[in-house]
Amino acid sequence: VVEQVIEQQEEVTEETVPEEEEIVVEDDVDGTGESQAKEIIYYTKLMSYAKVFNDVNETHLEKAQAVGLKKIPEKRDDVDAKLLVKIENTDYLEIDNLRYSVPYLTANAARELNHIAKAFNDSLQRKQFPVYKLVVTSVLRTEEDVTRLRKSGNPNASDNSSHCYGTTFDISHSRYSREVETDEFMQPYELTKVLAEVLRDERNAGRILVKYEKKEHCFHITSCQ
């Protein structure tokens, strides 16, 4: 009798113990729970940004004074919208939260910014890369903005900056914007390879001055027209 009970217990145990299931962990970066993300790498020769984009601030300032506003706005209310173009979000660029500048440029500088953004987008699509927008982090600074920026401890807060003449804008090289998430993505340093090619071509054509600012995480750009 005892042997029969033991045999019955073993049969129940074998029937009730579930088999181990294989656990699959997915790289669900977009939160959909459906697919893995694929990182896209731009295999190209990496240029030395600091050496290629080395136009010093004094050169930017001289060009800005020559082609930009003749009078620096004292306050934001003094910005003359008739002389400048308001910079807004487009399909190719995004305006960052501007704490120390206002989104205005001269007509030529605005045209150049939009041209750079469109060329960046075109280059991504030609290479069949995921599409990202450029992020503009600084534009026109009034005298009031410069004072506030200097009080914040920013070492680039010059009393007489090229940003004060409506000719100069900063584009981030550490952040890029994206409206639609897909299974493919690119790291910022890969996207900067593409942006740098666009800026190099524009600079070589004499249309812009560029200074690579590592600590400020941006390309400091002045329109030459």
C-alpha positions as CSV (number, residue, x, y, z in Angstrom):
1,V,0.0,0.0,0.0
2,V,2.8,2.4,0.9
3,E,4.5,1.7,-2.4
4,Q,1.3,2.5,-4.3
5,V,0.9,5.9,-2.5
6,I,4.5,6.9,-3.3
7,E,4.0,6.0,-7.0
8,Q,0.8,8.1,-7.1
9,Q,2.6,11.1,-5.6
10,E,5.4,10.9,-8.1
11,E,2.9,10.8,-11.0
12,V,1.1,13.9,-9.7
13,T,4.4,15.7,-9.3
14,E,5.5,15.0,-12.8
15,E,2.2,16.2,-14.2
16,T,2.0,19.5,-12.2
17,V,5.6,20.7,-12.6
18,P,5.6,23.1,-15.7
19,E,8.4,23.0,-18.2
20,E,10.9,25.9,-18.1
21,E,10.2,28.6,-20.7
22,E,12.8,30.4,-22.7
23,I,12.9,34.1,-21.8
24,V,13.6,36.5,-24.6
25,V,14.7,40.1,-23.7
26,E,14.1,42.7,-26.4
27,D,15.8,46.0,-26.7
28,D,12.5,47.9,-26.5
29,V,13.8,51.5,-26.7
30,D,10.7,53.0,-28.2
31,G,8.3,51.4,-25.7
32,T,6.3,49.5,-28.3
33,G,7.3,46.1,-27.0
34,E,7.4,44.9,-30.6
35,S,10.8,45.3,-32.2
36,Q,14.4,45.8,-31.5
37,A,16.2,49.0,-32.3
38,K,18.9,49.1,-34.9
39,E,21.7,51.6,-34.6
40,I,22.9,53.1,-37.8
41,I,26.6,53.9,-38.1
42,Y,28.0,56.4,-40.7
43,Y,31.3,54.8,-41.8
44,T,33.3,57.7,-43.0
45,K,36.6,59.4,-42.2
46,L,36.2,61.5,-39.0
47,M,37.3,65.1,-39.5
48,S,38.9,67.1,-36.8
49,Y,36.2,69.6,-36.0
50,A,38.4,71.9,-34.0
51,K,40.9,72.2,-36.9
52,V,38.4,72.5,-39.7
53,F,36.0,74.9,-38.0
54,N,38.5,77.3,-36.4
55,D,37.2,80.8,-37.3
56,V,38.0,82.8,-34.2
57,N,35.4,85.0,-32.4
58,E,37.1,88.2,-33.6
59,T,36.6,87.2,-37.2
60,H,32.9,86.4,-36.5
61,L,32.5,89.8,-34.9
62,E,34.1,91.7,-37.8
63,K,31.9,90.0,-40.3
64,A,28.8,90.5,-38.2
65,Q,29.4,94.2,-37.8
66,A,30.0,94.5,-41.5
67,V,26.8,92.8,-42.7
68,G,24.5,92.8,-39.7
69,L,22.5,95.2,-37.6
70,K,24.0,98.7,-37.2
71,K,22.5,99.2,-33.8
72,I,22.3,96.5,-31.1
73,P,18.9,96.2,-29.5
74,E,19.0,97.2,-25.8
75,K,16.0,95.1,-24.8
76,R,13.8,92.5,-26.4
77,D,11.1,95.0,-26.9
78,D,13.6,97.0,-29.1
79,V,13.9,94.2,-31.6
80,D,12.6,95.6,-34.9
81,A,10.7,92.8,-36.7
82,K,10.8,94.8,-39.9
83,L,14.5,94.5,-40.2
84,L,14.7,90.9,-39.1
85,V,13.2,87.5,-39.8
86,K,11.6,85.5,-37.0
87,I,13.1,82.0,-36.9
88,E,10.5,79.3,-36.2
89,N,10.3,75.5,-36.2
90,T,10.2,73.9,-39.6
91,D,10.4,70.4,-41.0
92,Y,14.2,70.6,-40.9
93,L,15.0,72.5,-37.7
94,E,13.8,73.1,-34.1
95,I,14.3,76.2,-32.0
96,D,15.5,75.3,-28.5
97,N,14.2,76.9,-25.3
98,L,16.0,80.2,-25.7
99,R,16.9,81.7,-22.3
100,Y,19.4,84.3,-23.4
101,S,18.5,85.1,-27.0
102,V,15.5,85.8,-29.2
103,P,14.6,83.9,-32.4
104,Y,15.5,86.7,-35.0
105,L,18.1,86.9,-37.7
106,T,18.8,89.1,-40.7
107,A,17.2,87.9,-43.9
108,N,20.4,86.6,-45.3
109,A,21.3,84.8,-42.1
110,A,17.8,83.3,-41.8
111,R,18.1,82.1,-45.4
112,E,21.5,80.5,-44.7
113,L,20.2,78.7,-41.5
114,N,17.3,77.2,-43.5
115,H,19.6,76.2,-46.3
116,I,21.9,74.4,-43.8
117,A,19.0,72.6,-42.2
118,K,17.5,71.6,-45.6
119,A,20.9,70.4,-46.8
120,F,21.4,68.3,-43.7
121,N,18.0,66.7,-44.2
122,D,18.7,66.0,-47.9
123,S,22.0,64.4,-47.0
124,L,20.4,62.1,-44.4
125,Q,17.8,61.0,-47.0
126,R,20.4,60.4,-49.7
127,K,22.3,58.2,-47.4
128,Q,19.1,56.5,-46.4
129,F,19.6,57.4,-42.8
130,P,16.9,58.1,-40.2
131,V,15.7,61.7,-40.4
132,Y,16.5,64.1,-37.7
133,K,16.1,67.9,-37.2
134,L,18.8,70.4,-36.3
135,V,18.5,72.1,-32.9
136,V,19.2,75.9,-32.8
137,T,20.4,76.8,-29.3
138,S,21.2,80.6,-29.6
139,V,20.3,83.4,-32.0
140,L,20.0,87.2,-31.6
141,R,21.2,88.6,-28.2
142,T,20.1,92.0,-26.9
143,E,22.3,94.0,-24.5
144,E,19.9,92.8,-21.8
145,D,20.4,89.2,-22.8
146,V,24.2,89.6,-22.7
147,T,24.1,91.0,-19.2
148,R,21.9,88.2,-18.0
149,L,24.2,85.6,-19.7
150,R,27.2,87.1,-18.1
151,K,25.6,87.0,-14.7
152,S,24.9,83.3,-15.2
153,G,28.7,82.7,-15.3
154,N,28.9,81.8,-19.0
155,P,32.5,82.6,-20.2
156,N,31.3,83.3,-23.7
157,A,29.2,86.2,-22.6
158,S,31.1,88.9,-24.4
159,D,29.9,92.5,-24.2
160,N,30.2,92.7,-28.0
161,S,29.3,89.4,-29.5
162,S,28.5,88.6,-33.1
163,H,25.2,87.3,-31.7
164,C,24.2,90.9,-31.1
165,Y,24.0,91.7,-34.9
166,G,21.5,89.2,-36.1
167,T,24.0,87.3,-38.3
168,T,25.0,84.5,-35.9
169,F,23.3,81.4,-34.7
170,D,24.4,78.3,-32.8
171,I,23.5,74.7,-33.8
172,S,23.9,71.9,-31.3
173,H,26.3,69.1,-32.1
174,S,25.1,67.0,-29.1
175,R,21.3,67.1,-29.6
176,Y,19.1,66.4,-32.6
177,S,15.3,66.4,-32.7
178,R,13.1,63.6,-34.1
179,E,9.3,63.7,-34.5
180,V,8.8,60.0,-35.5
181,E,10.5,57.1,-33.8
182,T,11.4,54.1,-35.9
183,D,13.3,50.9,-35.4
184,E,16.5,52.7,-36.6
185,F,18.3,55.4,-34.8
186,M,21.6,57.3,-34.9
187,Q,23.8,58.6,-32.0
188,P,24.4,62.4,-32.0
189,Y,28.1,61.9,-32.8
190,E,27.1,60.0,-36.0
191,L,24.7,62.7,-37.0
192,T,27.4,65.3,-36.4
193,K,29.5,63.7,-39.1
194,V,26.8,64.5,-41.6
195,L,26.2,68.0,-40.3
196,A,30.0,68.7,-40.4
197,E,30.1,67.8,-44.1
198,V,27.3,70.4,-44.8
199,L,29.0,73.1,-42.8
200,R,32.4,72.4,-44.4
201,D,30.9,72.8,-47.9
202,E,29.2,76.1,-46.9
203,R,32.3,77.4,-45.3
204,N,34.5,76.4,-48.3
205,A,32.0,78.3,-50.5
206,G,32.6,81.4,-48.4
207,R,29.0,81.6,-47.2
208,I,29.6,81.1,-43.5
209,L,32.2,81.3,-40.7
210,V,32.2,78.4,-38.3
211,K,33.8,77.9,-34.9
212,Y,33.5,74.4,-33.2
213,E,32.7,75.0,-29.5
214,K,33.2,71.7,-27.6
215,K,32.3,73.0,-24.1
216,E,29.2,74.8,-25.4
217,H,28.2,71.7,-27.5
218,C,27.5,73.7,-30.6
219,F,28.8,75.0,-33.9
220,H,29.0,78.8,-33.7
221,I,28.0,80.1,-37.2
222,T,28.0,83.5,-38.8
223,S,26.5,84.3,-42.1
224,C,28.9,86.2,-44.5
225,Q,26.1,87.9,-46.4
